[in-house]
Every structure is written in structure tokens, then in C-alpha cells.
Amino acid sequence: MNPFAIGWFWRGFKGRSVTFALLFATFVLGWPLSDALGRLLARLGVHWLYVLILPALLFWWLAKHEERFIPEELKRKLWARSLIVGSLVLAILIAWLRK
């Protein structure tokens, strides 16, 4: 298992990264946001190297500046935890309903 993934998950669950929580939630629910952004850039005709680099830079920038978008720390923690726990509960519910 990737030790970086555990660190990022823990950081998101502690409420320090809404950006990670959003990426985690979309991945758990089966719609990876980074993949969708990469496909959009590829369809727009962006060079393949930029298709790989631009989503990472965008998410890095969002993670660095999320304090500007959500200035209250308690609200950031609530959103991050809600996204992670909500996506896990929704994924379990979807799997249970498909049976």
C-alpha cells in the first residue's frame, strides 16, 4: 500500500484538506475528477504532457489556497469529513442496493 495515500487520507479526514476530500469522494464514487479533467483537456487538443501535468498543478493550487475559499477552519473540517464519510456511506449504499 502506498504510504503517501495513507497520509493524504489522514490529512483529509482530519479536516485539513477539502481538496483531497473532494478528490477522494469522487474516486470512491467511481468518477475520478482528475481523469475527467484530463479527458477534457485532451479533447480540447492540449498536448499530452500538459494533460498529465495541469490537473496535478490545479489540485496543488487549490489545496494551497483553500483557506482563501473557505476561511473558517471549522467549516473546512466539517466539509472535508462530510465528503469523506458521505462518499463512503453512499458507496456502501449503492453496492447494497445493486444486490
C-alpha angles and dihedrals in degrees: 000000000000111000091206091060091055091051093049092046091050091047091051094045092050086058098247097118124042088172092060091044090055093048091047093049094051091047093050091049092052101254109099107203094207091055092050091050091048091051091049091052091047091052089051088058099252115161112266093243091057090046087062097042105038098063091051091049092047094052091044090052092048091049091050094048103035089107087068093052096043106024097176112085094206091054091049091051092048093049094046094048092043092052094049098043093038093052092049092049092046092049091051091047092050091049091049093049092049091062 
